């Protein structure tokens, strides 16, 4: 549930900020936001793979690692965007 909520908020934020990017203000903040969104997609995909193949415990480690990378990229995005 939490993953779907976070993913929905990221999509909404990306949609609302699209006007800033379309106005020609492509900056490092936009790049870090796109990177964070791409990493979030990897978190979601690894979570789906865990659902499909629950016996592969290494997927859980990958999911956690990618989740940590998402948090770090989100923090970088917040620092750059402010």
PDB file of N, CA, C and O in Angstrom:
ATOM      1  N   UNK A   1       0.817  -1.193   0.000  1.00  0.00           N
ATOM      2  CA  UNK A   1       0.000   0.000   0.000  1.00  0.00           C
ATOM      3  C   UNK A   1       0.864   1.261   0.000  1.00  0.00           C
ATOM      4  O   UNK A   1       0.596   2.215  -0.731  1.00  0.00           O
ATOM      5  N   UNK A   2       1.907   1.245   0.836  1.00  0.00           N
ATOM      6  CA  UNK A   2       2.783   2.414   0.936  1.00  0.00           C
ATOM      7  C   UNK A   2       3.500   2.680  -0.381  1.00  0.00           C
ATOM      8  O   UNK A   2       3.659   3.832  -0.786  1.00  0.00           O
ATOM      9  N   UNK A   3       3.930   1.616  -1.046  1.00  0.00           N
ATOM     10  CA  UNK A   3       4.603   1.769  -2.327  1.00  0.00           C
ATOM     11  C   UNK A   3       3.708   2.398  -3.380  1.00  0.00           C
ATOM     12  O   UNK A   3       4.149   3.259  -4.141  1.00  0.00           O
ATOM     13  N   UNK A   4       2.466   1.974  -3.426  1.00  0.00           N
ATOM     14  CA  UNK A   4       1.510   2.541  -4.388  1.00  0.00           C
ATOM     15  C   UNK A   4       1.260   4.009  -4.066  1.00  0.00           C
ATOM     16  O   UNK A   4       1.156   4.833  -4.975  1.00  0.00           O
ATOM     17  N   UNK A   5       1.164   4.341  -2.794  1.00  0.00           N
ATOM     18  CA  UNK A   5       0.944   5.721  -2.393  1.00  0.00           C
ATOM     19  C   UNK A   5       2.130   6.600  -2.791  1.00  0.00           C
ATOM     20  O   UNK A   5       1.939   7.673  -3.365  1.00  0.00           O
ATOM     21  N   UNK A   6       3.344   6.158  -2.494  1.00  0.00           N
ATOM     22  CA  UNK A   6       4.547   6.935  -2.841  1.00  0.00           C
ATOM     23  C   UNK A   6       4.643   7.095  -4.354  1.00  0.00           C
ATOM     24  O   UNK A   6       4.917   8.190  -4.844  1.00  0.00           O
ATOM     25  N   UNK A   7       4.424   6.029  -5.086  1.00  0.00           N
ATOM     26  CA  UNK A   7       4.508   6.087  -6.537  1.00  0.00           C
ATOM     27  C   UNK A   7       3.471   7.062  -7.102  1.00  0.00           C
ATOM     28  O   UNK A   7       3.762   7.801  -8.042  1.00  0.00           O
ATOM     29  N   UNK A   8       2.277   7.066  -6.536  1.00  0.00           N
ATOM     30  CA  UNK A   8       1.235   7.982  -6.990  1.00  0.00           C
ATOM     31  C   UNK A   8       1.603   9.439  -6.713  1.00  0.00           C
ATOM     32  O   UNK A   8       1.372  10.312  -7.550  1.00  0.00           O
ATOM     33  N   UNK A   9       2.170   9.696  -5.548  1.00  0.00           N
ATOM     34  CA  UNK A   9       2.579  11.056  -5.206  1.00  0.00           C
ATOM     35  C   UNK A   9       3.704  11.521  -6.133  1.00  0.00           C
ATOM     36  O   UNK A   9       3.719  12.674  -6.564  1.00  0.00           O
ATOM     37  N   UNK A  10       4.639  10.632  -6.437  1.00  0.00           N
ATOM     38  CA  UNK A  10       5.734  10.991  -7.355  1.00  0.00           C
ATOM     39  C   UNK A  10       5.184  11.300  -8.743  1.00  0.00           C
ATOM     40  O   UNK A  10       5.610  12.268  -9.373  1.00  0.00           O
ATOM     41  N   UNK A  11       4.256  10.501  -9.220  1.00  0.00           N
ATOM     42  CA  UNK A  11       3.653  10.766 -10.530  1.00  0.00           C
ATOM     43  C   UNK A  11       2.901  12.095 -10.537  1.00  0.00           C
ATOM     44  O   UNK A  11       2.990  12.853 -11.503  1.00  0.00           O
ATOM     45  N   UNK A  12       2.167  12.378  -9.476  1.00  0.00           N
ATOM     46  CA  UNK A  12       1.448  13.640  -9.387  1.00  0.00           C
ATOM     47  C   UNK A  12       2.421  14.818  -9.368  1.00  0.00           C
ATOM     48  O   UNK A  12       2.213  15.811 -10.064  1.00  0.00           O
ATOM     49  N   UNK A  13       3.468  14.705  -8.582  1.00  0.00           N
ATOM     50  CA  UNK A  13       4.486  15.760  -8.508  1.00  0.00           C
ATOM     51  C   UNK A  13       5.146  15.962  -9.874  1.00  0.00           C
ATOM     52  O   UNK A  13       5.337  17.096 -10.311  1.00  0.00           O
ATOM     53  N   UNK A  14       5.490  14.871 -10.539  1.00  0.00           N
ATOM     54  CA  UNK A  14       6.093  14.976 -11.863  1.00  0.00           C
ATOM     55  C   UNK A  14       5.165  15.634 -12.865  1.00  0.00           C
ATOM     56  O   UNK A  14       5.599  16.441 -13.687  1.00  0.00           O
ATOM     57  N   UNK A  15       3.893  15.293 -12.797  1.00  0.00           N
ATOM     58  CA  UNK A  15       2.912  15.890 -13.700  1.00  0.00           C
ATOM     59  C   UNK A  15       2.771  17.393 -13.449  1.00  0.00           C
ATOM     60  O   UNK A  15       2.728  18.183 -14.393  1.00  0.00           O
ATOM     61  N   UNK A  16       2.701  17.783 -12.179  1.00  0.00           N
ATOM     62  CA  UNK A  16       2.559  19.194 -11.852  1.00  0.00           C
ATOM     63  C   UNK A  16       3.804  19.999 -12.204  1.00  0.00           C
ATOM     64  O   UNK A  16       3.696  21.155 -12.612  1.00  0.00           O
ATOM     65  N   UNK A  17       4.962  19.414 -12.055  1.00  0.00           N
ATOM     66  CA  UNK A  17       6.206  20.125 -12.350  1.00  0.00           C
ATOM     67  C   UNK A  17       6.568  20.081 -13.832  1.00  0.00           C
ATOM     68  O   UNK A  17       7.527  20.728 -14.253  1.00  0.00           O
ATOM     69  N   UNK A  18       5.827  19.339 -14.609  1.00  0.00           N
ATOM     70  CA  UNK A  18       6.117  19.225 -16.044  1.00  0.00           C
ATOM     71  C   UNK A  18       6.069  20.591 -16.716  1.00  0.00           C
ATOM     72  O   UNK A  18       6.825  20.844 -17.654  1.00  0.00           O
ATOM     73  N   UNK A  19       5.193  21.472 -16.249  1.00  0.00           N
ATOM     74  CA  UNK A  19       5.088  22.805 -16.837  1.00  0.00           C
ATOM     75  C   UNK A  19       6.373  23.602 -16.645  1.00  0.00           C
ATOM     76  O   UNK A  19       6.749  24.386 -17.516  1.00  0.00           O
ATOM     77  N   UNK A  20       7.044  23.411 -15.524  1.00  0.00           N
ATOM     78  CA  UNK A  20       8.315  24.100 -15.290  1.00  0.00           C
ATOM     79  C   UNK A  20       9.357  23.610 -16.283  1.00  0.00           C
ATOM     80  O   UNK A  20      10.109  24.403 -16.849  1.00  0.00           O
ATOM     81  N   UNK A  21       9.397  22.287 -16.492  1.00  0.00           N
ATOM     82  CA  UNK A  21      10.369  21.721 -17.422  1.00  0.00           C
ATOM     83  C   UNK A  21      10.029  22.135 -18.850  1.00  0.00           C
ATOM     84  O   UNK A  21      10.929  22.445 -19.631  1.00  0.00           O
ATOM     85  N   UNK A  22       8.760  22.144 -19.197  1.00  0.00           N
ATOM     86  CA  UNK A  22       8.341  22.510 -20.547  1.00  0.00           C
ATOM     87  C   UNK A  22       8.618  23.990 -20.824  1.00  0.00           C
ATOM     88  O   UNK A  22       8.727  24.391 -21.982  1.00  0.00           O
ATOM     89  N   UNK A  23       8.729  24.789 -19.788  1.00  0.00           N
ATOM     90  CA  UNK A  23       9.012  26.212 -19.970  1.00  0.00           C
ATOM     91  C   UNK A  23      10.492  26.471 -20.261  1.00  0.00           C
ATOM     92  O   UNK A  23      10.887  27.624 -20.434  1.00  0.00           O
ATOM     93  N   UNK A  24      11.302  25.441 -20.319  1.00  0.00           N
ATOM     94  CA  UNK A  24      12.714  25.605 -20.633  1.00  0.00           C
ATOM     95  C   UNK A  24      13.614  25.726 -19.421  1.00  0.00           C
ATOM     96  O   UNK A  24      14.787  26.077 -19.549  1.00  0.00           O
ATOM     97  N   UNK A  25      13.076  25.439 -18.248  1.00  0.00           N
ATOM     98  CA  UNK A  25      13.862  25.541 -17.024  1.00  0.00           C
ATOM     99  C   UNK A  25      14.451  24.197 -16.626  1.00  0.00           C
ATOM    100  O   UNK A  25      14.390  23.809 -15.459  1.00  0.00           O
ATOM    101  N   UNK A  26      15.020  23.487 -17.588  1.00  0.00           N
ATOM    102  CA  UNK A  26      15.614  22.179 -17.296  1.00  0.00           C
ATOM    103  C   UNK A  26      16.887  22.400 -16.507  1.00  0.00           C
ATOM    104  O   UNK A  26      17.849  22.972 -17.019  1.00  0.00           O
ATOM    105  N   UNK A  27      16.896  21.956 -15.280  1.00  0.00           N
ATOM    106  CA  UNK A  27      18.022  22.220 -14.389  1.00  0.00           C
ATOM    107  C   UNK A  27      18.464  20.929 -13.717  1.00  0.00           C
ATOM    108  O   UNK A  27      17.931  19.848 -13.970  1.00  0.00           O
ATOM    109  N   UNK A  28      19.457  21.083 -12.854  1.00  0.00           N
ATOM    110  CA  UNK A  28      19.958  19.933 -12.109  1.00  0.00           C
ATOM    111  C   UNK A  28      18.876  19.371 -11.189  1.00  0.00           C
ATOM    112  O   UNK A  28      18.857  18.169 -10.922  1.00  0.00           O
ATOM    113  N   UNK A  29      17.984  20.220 -10.706  1.00  0.00           N
ATOM    114  CA  UNK A  29      16.882  19.750  -9.860  1.00  0.00           C
ATOM    115  C   UNK A  29      15.976  18.807 -10.636  1.00  0.00           C
ATOM    116  O   UNK A  29      15.505  17.806 -10.096  1.00  0.00           O
ATOM    117  N   UNK A  30      15.732  19.126 -11.906  1.00  0.00           N
ATOM    118  CA  UNK A  30      14.902  18.246 -12.736  1.00  0.00           C
ATOM    119  C   UNK A  30      15.628  16.926 -12.975  1.00  0.00           C
ATOM    120  O   UNK A  30      15.015  15.860 -12.924  1.00  0.00           O
ATOM    121  N   UNK A  31      16.919  16.995 -13.234  1.00  0.00           N
ATOM    122  CA  UNK A  31      17.696  15.764 -13.467  1.00  0.00           C
ATOM    123  C   UNK A  31      17.702  14.867 -12.241  1.00  0.00           C
ATOM    124  O   UNK A  31      17.549  13.652 -12.365  1.00  0.00           O
ATOM    125  N   UNK A  32      17.876  15.449 -11.058  1.00  0.00           N
ATOM    126  CA  UNK A  32      17.871  14.619  -9.848  1.00  0.00           C
ATOM    127  C   UNK A  32      16.478  14.062  -9.579  1.00  0.00           C
ATOM    128  O   UNK A  32      16.344  12.956  -9.056  1.00  0.00           O
ATOM    129  N   UNK A  33      15.445  14.815  -9.930  1.00  0.00           N
ATOM    130  CA  UNK A  33      14.080  14.308  -9.778  1.00  0.00           C
ATOM    131  C   UNK A  33      13.798  13.149 -10.715  1.00  0.00           C
ATOM    132  O   UNK A  33      13.172  12.163 -10.326  1.00  0.00           O
ATOM    133  N   UNK A  34      14.263  13.270 -11.951  1.00  0.00           N
ATOM    134  CA  UNK A  34      14.090  12.158 -12.893  1.00  0.00           C
ATOM    135  C   UNK A  34      14.867  10.925 -12.444  1.00  0.00           C
ATOM    136  O   UNK A  34      14.396   9.797 -12.594  1.00  0.00           O
ATOM    137  N   UNK A  35      16.065  11.146 -11.890  1.00  0.00           N
ATOM    138  CA  UNK A  35      16.848  10.016 -11.380  1.00  0.00           C
ATOM    139  C   UNK A  35      16.129   9.337 -10.217  1.00  0.00           C
ATOM    140  O   UNK A  35      16.068   8.110 -10.151  1.00  0.00           O
ATOM    141  N   UNK A  36      15.588  10.134  -9.307  1.00  0.00           N
ATOM    142  CA  UNK A  36      14.852   9.564  -8.176  1.00  0.00           C
ATOM    143  C   UNK A  36      13.625   8.798  -8.652  1.00  0.00           C
ATOM    144  O   UNK A  36      13.305   7.737  -8.117  1.00  0.00           O
ATOM    145  N   UNK A  37      12.940   9.333  -9.652  1.00  0.00           N
ATOM    146  CA  UNK A  37      11.762   8.641 -10.188  1.00  0.00           C
ATOM    147  C   UNK A  37      12.154   7.337 -10.865  1.00  0.00           C
ATOM    148  O   UNK A  37      11.456   6.333 -10.724  1.00  0.00           O
ATOM    149  N   UNK A  38      13.263   7.339 -11.599  1.00  0.00           N
ATOM    150  CA  UNK A  38      13.727   6.114 -12.255  1.00  0.00           C
ATOM    151  C   UNK A  38      14.105   5.051 -11.224  1.00  0.00           C
ATOM    152  O   UNK A  38      13.815   3.869 -11.408  1.00  0.00           O
ATOM    153  N   UNK A  39      14.749   5.475 -10.145  1.00  0.00           N
ATOM    154  CA  UNK A  39      15.106   4.520  -9.094  1.00  0.00           C
ATOM    155  C   UNK A  39      13.850   4.004  -8.408  1.00  0.00           C
ATOM    156  O   UNK A  39      13.794   2.836  -8.023  1.00  0.00           O
ATOM    157  N   UNK A  40      12.842   4.855  -8.248  1.00  0.00           N
ATOM    158  CA  UNK A  40      11.578   4.412  -7.663  1.00  0.00           C
ATOM    159  C   UNK A  40      10.911   3.360  -8.538  1.00  0.00           C
ATOM    160  O   UNK A  40      10.314   2.415  -8.021  1.00  0.00           O
ATOM    161  N   UNK A  41      11.004   3.509  -9.840  1.00  0.00           N
ATOM    162  CA  UNK A  41      10.465   2.489 -10.749  1.00  0.00           C
ATOM    163  C   UNK A  41      11.192   1.158 -10.522  1.00  0.00           C
ATOM    164  O   UNK A  41      10.567   0.098 -10.531  1.00  0.00           O
ATOM    165  N   UNK A  42      12.513   1.218 -10.318  1.00  0.00           N
ATOM    166  CA  UNK A  42      13.263  -0.017 -10.043  1.00  0.00           C
ATOM    167  C   UNK A  42      12.831  -0.638  -8.713  1.00  0.00           C
ATOM    168  O   UNK A  42      12.763  -1.861  -8.593  1.00  0.00           O
ATOM    169  N   UNK A  43      12.541   0.196  -7.720  1.00  0.00           N
ATOM    170  CA  UNK A  43      12.038  -0.324  -6.435  1.00  0.00           C
ATOM    171  C   UNK A  43      10.703  -1.035  -6.661  1.00  0.00           C
ATOM    172  O   UNK A  43      10.479  -2.127  -6.139  1.00  0.00           O
ATOM    173  N   UNK A  44       9.828  -0.415  -7.434  1.00  0.00           N
ATOM    174  CA  UNK A  44       8.518  -1.017  -7.697  1.00  0.00           C
ATOM    175  C   UNK A  44       8.655  -2.327  -8.462  1.00  0.00           C
ATOM    176  O   UNK A  44       7.981  -3.307  -8.144  1.00  0.00           O
ATOM    177  N   UNK A  45       9.518  -2.349  -9.460  1.00  0.00           N
ATOM    178  CA  UNK A  45       9.705  -3.580 -10.232  1.00  0.00           C
ATOM    179  C   UNK A  45      10.305  -4.695  -9.384  1.00  0.00           C
ATOM    180  O   UNK A  45       9.893  -5.850  -9.490  1.00  0.00           O
ATOM    181  N   UNK A  46      11.271  -4.353  -8.550  1.00  0.00           N
ATOM    182  CA  UNK A  46      11.850  -5.399  -7.692  1.00  0.00           C
ATOM    183  C   UNK A  46      10.816  -5.904  -6.690  1.00  0.00           C
ATOM    184  O   UNK A  46      10.828  -7.081  -6.329  1.00  0.00           O
ATOM    185  N   UNK A  47       9.923  -5.027  -6.238  1.00  0.00           N
ATOM    186  CA  UNK A  47       8.831  -5.470  -5.359  1.00  0.00           C
ATOM    187  C   UNK A  47       7.871  -6.410  -6.055  1.00  0.00           C
ATOM    188  O   UNK A  47       7.394  -7.377  -5.461  1.00  0.00           O
ATOM    189  N   UNK A  48       7.586  -6.122  -7.327  1.00  0.00           N
ATOM    190  CA  UNK A  48       6.738  -7.035  -8.096  1.00  0.00           C
ATOM    191  C   UNK A  48       7.409  -8.386  -8.296  1.00  0.00           C
ATOM    192  O   UNK A  48       6.759  -9.427  -8.205  1.00  0.00           O
ATOM    193  N   UNK A  49       8.707  -8.368  -8.567  1.00  0.00           N
ATOM    194  CA  UNK A  49       9.430  -9.634  -8.745  1.00  0.00           C
ATOM    195  C   UNK A  49       9.433 -10.448  -7.454  1.00  0.00           C
ATOM    196  O   UNK A  49       9.384 -11.678  -7.496  1.00  0.00           O
ATOM    197  N   UNK A  50       9.489  -9.771  -6.312  1.00  0.00           N
ATOM    198  CA  UNK A  50       9.420 -10.486  -5.032  1.00  0.00           C
ATOM    199  C   UNK A  50       8.055 -11.172  -4.896  1.00  0.00           C
ATOM    200  O   UNK A  50       7.969 -12.295  -4.400  1.00  0.00           O
ATOM    201  N   UNK A  51       7.002 -10.499  -5.334  1.00  0.00           N
ATOM    202  CA  UNK A  51       5.662 -11.109  -5.286  1.00  0.00           C
ATOM    203  C   UNK A  51       5.571 -12.321  -6.205  1.00  0.00           C
ATOM    204  O   UNK A  51       4.946 -13.326  -5.863  1.00  0.00           O
ATOM    205  N   UNK A  52       6.199 -12.218  -7.374  1.00  0.00           N
ATOM    206  CA  UNK A  52       6.127 -13.302  -8.351  1.00  0.00           C
ATOM    207  C   UNK A  52       7.038 -14.475  -8.005  1.00  0.00           C
ATOM    208  O   UNK A  52       6.710 -15.623  -8.302  1.00  0.00           O
ATOM    209  N   UNK A  53       8.183 -14.194  -7.377  1.00  0.00           N
ATOM    210  CA  UNK A  53       9.150 -15.240  -7.045  1.00  0.00           C
ATOM    211  C   UNK A  53       9.574 -15.110  -5.588  1.00  0.00           C
ATOM    212  O   UNK A  53      10.703 -14.704  -5.313  1.00  0.00           O
ATOM    213  N   UNK A  54       8.694 -15.447  -4.649  1.00  0.00           N
ATOM    214  CA  UNK A  54       8.987 -15.206  -3.229  1.00  0.00           C
ATOM    215  C   UNK A  54      10.121 -16.059  -2.660  1.00  0.00           C
ATOM    216  O   UNK A  54      10.664 -15.727  -1.607  1.00  0.00           O
ATOM    217  N   UNK A  55      10.485 -17.142  -3.328  1.00  0.00           N
ATOM    218  CA  UNK A  55      11.533 -18.007  -2.785  1.00  0.00           C
ATOM    219  C   UNK A  55      12.942 -17.463  -3.033  1.00  0.00           C
ATOM    220  O   UNK A  55      13.895 -17.907  -2.393  1.00  0.00           O
ATOM    221  N   UNK A  56      13.081 -16.515  -3.948  1.00  0.00           N
ATOM    222  CA  UNK A  56      14.387 -15.917  -4.209  1.00  0.00           C
ATOM    223  C   UNK A  56      14.658 -14.808  -3.180  1.00  0.00           C
ATOM    224  O   UNK A  56      14.229 -13.666  -3.348  1.00  0.00           O
ATOM    225  N   UNK A  57      15.374 -15.171  -2.121  1.00  0.00           N
ATOM    226  CA  UNK A  57      15.607 -14.214  -1.037  1.00  0.00           C
ATOM    227  C   UNK A  57      16.568 -13.102  -1.454  1.00  0.00           C
ATOM    228  O   UNK A  57      16.572 -12.037  -0.836  1.00  0.00           O
ATOM    229  N   UNK A  58      17.371 -13.322  -2.473  1.00  0.00           N
ATOM    230  CA  UNK A  58      18.287 -12.272  -2.922  1.00  0.00           C
ATOM    231  C   UNK A  58      17.531 -11.075  -3.483  1.00  0.00           C
ATOM    232  O   UNK A  58      18.036  -9.953  -3.459  1.00  0.00           O
ATOM    233  N   UNK A  59      16.329 -11.308  -3.983  1.00  0.00           N
ATOM    234  CA  UNK A  59      15.528 -10.200  -4.484  1.00  0.00           C
ATOM    235  C   UNK A  59      15.172  -9.222  -3.370  1.00  0.00           C
ATOM    236  O   UNK A  59      15.065  -8.017  -3.602  1.00  0.00           O
ATOM    237  N   UNK A  60      14.993  -9.740  -2.177  1.00  0.00           N
ATOM    238  CA  UNK A  60      14.678  -8.857  -1.050  1.00  0.00           C
ATOM    239  C   UNK A  60      15.855  -7.948  -0.736  1.00  0.00           C
ATOM    240  O   UNK A  60      15.666  -6.779  -0.400  1.00  0.00           O
ATOM    241  N   UNK A  61      17.062  -8.474  -0.841  1.00  0.00           N
ATOM    242  CA  UNK A  61      18.259  -7.657  -0.621  1.00  0.00           C
ATOM    243  C   UNK A  61      18.387  -6.587  -1.700  1.00  0.00           C
ATOM    244  O   UNK A  61      18.735  -5.442  -1.412  1.00  0.00           O
ATOM    245  N   UNK A  62      18.105  -6.968  -2.936  1.00  0.00           N
ATOM    246  CA  UNK A  62      18.132  -6.005  -4.038  1.00  0.00           C
ATOM    247  C   UNK A  62      17.087  -4.921  -3.806  1.00  0.00           C
ATOM    248  O   UNK A  62      17.364  -3.737  -3.999  1.00  0.00           O
ATOM    249  N   UNK A  63      15.898  -5.318  -3.396  1.00  0.00           N
ATOM    250  CA  UNK A  63      14.812  -4.376  -3.148  1.00  0.00           C
ATOM    251  C   UNK A  63      15.207  -3.379  -2.050  1.00  0.00           C
ATOM    252  O   UNK A  63      14.948  -2.182  -2.174  1.00  0.00           O
ATOM    253  N   UNK A  64      15.828  -3.873  -0.985  1.00  0.00           N
ATOM    254  CA  UNK A  64      16.258  -2.990   0.100  1.00  0.00           C
ATOM    255  C   UNK A  64      17.351  -2.036  -0.363  1.00  0.00           C
ATOM    256  O   UNK A  64      17.325  -0.848  -0.038  1.00  0.00           O
ATOM    257  N   UNK A  65      18.311  -2.557  -1.122  1.00  0.00           N
ATOM    258  CA  UNK A  65      19.404  -1.723  -1.611  1.00  0.00           C
ATOM    259  C   UNK A  65      18.886  -0.627  -2.539  1.00  0.00           C
ATOM    260  O   UNK A  65      19.282   0.533  -2.416  1.00  0.00           O
ATOM    261  N   UNK A  66      18.012  -0.988  -3.456  1.00  0.00           N
ATOM    262  CA  UNK A  66      17.445  -0.003  -4.371  1.00  0.00           C
ATOM    263  C   UNK A  66      16.572   0.987  -3.599  1.00  0.00           C
ATOM    264  O   UNK A  66      16.510   2.163  -3.957  1.00  0.00           O
ATOM    265  N   UNK A  67      15.907   0.530  -2.558  1.00  0.00           N
ATOM    266  CA  UNK A  67      15.124   1.430  -1.707  1.00  0.00           C
ATOM    267  C   UNK A  67      16.009   2.457  -1.009  1.00  0.00           C
ATOM    268  O   UNK A  67      15.647   3.630  -0.907  1.00  0.00           O
ATOM    269  N   UNK A  68      17.162   2.017  -0.531  1.00  0.00           N
ATOM    270  CA  UNK A  68      18.116   2.941   0.088  1.00  0.00           C
ATOM    271  C   UNK A  68      18.630   3.937  -0.947  1.00  0.00           C
ATOM    272  O   UNK A  68      18.774   5.123  -0.652  1.00  0.00           O
ATOM    273  N   UNK A  69      18.904   3.459  -2.151  1.00  0.00           N
ATOM    274  CA  UNK A  69      19.333   4.364  -3.216  1.00  0.00           C
ATOM    275  C   UNK A  69      18.248   5.399  -3.536  1.00  0.00           C
ATOM    276  O   UNK A  69      18.551   6.561  -3.805  1.00  0.00           O
ATOM    277  N   UNK A  70      16.991   4.968  -3.503  1.00  0.00           N
ATOM    278  CA  UNK A  70      15.901   5.913  -3.734  1.00  0.00           C
ATOM    279  C   UNK A  70      15.878   6.987  -2.659  1.00  0.00           C
ATOM    280  O   UNK A  70      15.740   8.169  -2.973  1.00  0.00           O
ATOM    281  N   UNK A  71      16.011   6.599  -1.402  1.00  0.00           N
ATOM    282  CA  UNK A  71      15.990   7.581  -0.316  1.00  0.00           C
ATOM    283  C   UNK A  71      17.145   8.572  -0.478  1.00  0.00           C
ATOM    284  O   UNK A  71      16.963   9.775  -0.289  1.00  0.00           O
ATOM    285  N   UNK A  72      18.322   8.073  -0.825  1.00  0.00           N
ATOM    286  CA  UNK A  72      19.460   8.963  -1.029  1.00  0.00           C
ATOM    287  C   UNK A  72      19.223   9.906  -2.206  1.00  0.00           C
ATOM    288  O   UNK A  72      19.525  11.097  -2.119  1.00  0.00           O
ATOM    289  N   UNK A  73      18.689   9.383  -3.296  1.00  0.00           N
ATOM    290  CA  UNK A  73      18.431  10.243  -4.454  1.00  0.00           C
ATOM    291  C   UNK A  73      17.329  11.257  -4.148  1.00  0.00           C
ATOM    292  O   UNK A  73      17.366  12.383  -4.644  1.00  0.00           O
ATOM    293  N   UNK A  74      16.358  10.865  -3.340  1.00  0.00           N
ATOM    294  CA  UNK A  74      15.307  11.793  -2.933  1.00  0.00           C
ATOM    295  C   UNK A  74      15.885  12.927  -2.088  1.00  0.00           C
ATOM    296  O   UNK A  74      15.519  14.088  -2.268  1.00  0.00           O
ATOM    297  N   UNK A  75      16.788  12.589  -1.166  1.00  0.00           N
ATOM    298  CA  UNK A  75      17.418  13.615  -0.326  1.00  0.00           C
ATOM    299  C   UNK A  75      18.236  14.566  -1.193  1.00  0.00           C
ATOM    300  O   UNK A  75      18.179  15.780  -0.994  1.00  0.00           O
ATOM    301  N   UNK A  76      18.984  14.047  -2.136  1.00  0.00           N
ATOM    302  CA  UNK A  76      19.754  14.899  -3.043  1.00  0.00           C
ATOM    303  C   UNK A  76      18.818  15.804  -3.841  1.00  0.00           C
ATOM    304  O   UNK A  76      19.106  16.987  -4.024  1.00  0.00           O
ATOM    305  N   UNK A  77      17.725  15.268  -4.307  1.00  0.00           N
ATOM    306  CA  UNK A  77      16.748  16.061  -5.067  1.00  0.00           C
ATOM    307  C   UNK A  77      16.172  17.181  -4.207  1.00  0.00           C
ATOM    308  O   UNK A  77      16.031  18.310  -4.677  1.00  0.00           O
ATOM    309  N   UNK A  78      15.841  16.881  -2.960  1.00  0.00           N
ATOM    310  CA  UNK A  78      15.295  17.903  -2.064  1.00  0.00           C
ATOM    311  C   UNK A  78      16.314  19.002  -1.784  1.00  0.00           C
ATOM    312  O   UNK A  78      15.964  20.181  -1.723  1.00  0.00           O
ATOM    313  N   UNK A  79      17.580  18.610  -1.615  1.00  0.00           N
ATOM    314  CA  UNK A  79      18.623  19.602  -1.348  1.00  0.00           C
ATOM    315  C   UNK A  79      18.812  20.502  -2.566  1.00  0.00           C
ATOM    316  O   UNK A  79      18.918  21.721  -2.429  1.00  0.00           O
ATOM    317  N   UNK A  80      18.855  19.907  -3.752  1.00  0.00           N
ATOM    318  CA  UNK A  80      19.084  20.668  -4.976  1.00  0.00           C
ATOM    319  C   UNK A  80      17.870  21.513  -5.328  1.00  0.00           C
ATOM    320  O   UNK A  80      18.022  22.632  -5.817  1.00  0.00           O
ATOM    321  N   UNK A  81      16.668  21.000  -5.091  1.00  0.00           N
ATOM    322  CA  UNK A  81      15.455  21.704  -5.498  1.00  0.00           C
ATOM    323  C   UNK A  81      15.152  22.920  -4.624  1.00  0.00           C
ATOM    324  O   UNK A  81      14.430  23.822  -5.050  1.00  0.00           O
ATOM    325  N   UNK A  82      15.687  22.951  -3.428  1.00  0.00           N
ATOM    326  CA  UNK A  82      15.409  24.106  -2.555  1.00  0.00           C
ATOM    327  C   UNK A  82      16.320  25.254  -2.826  1.00  0.00           C
ATOM    328  O   UNK A  82      16.213  26.294  -2.177  1.00  0.00           O
TER     329      UNK A  82
END
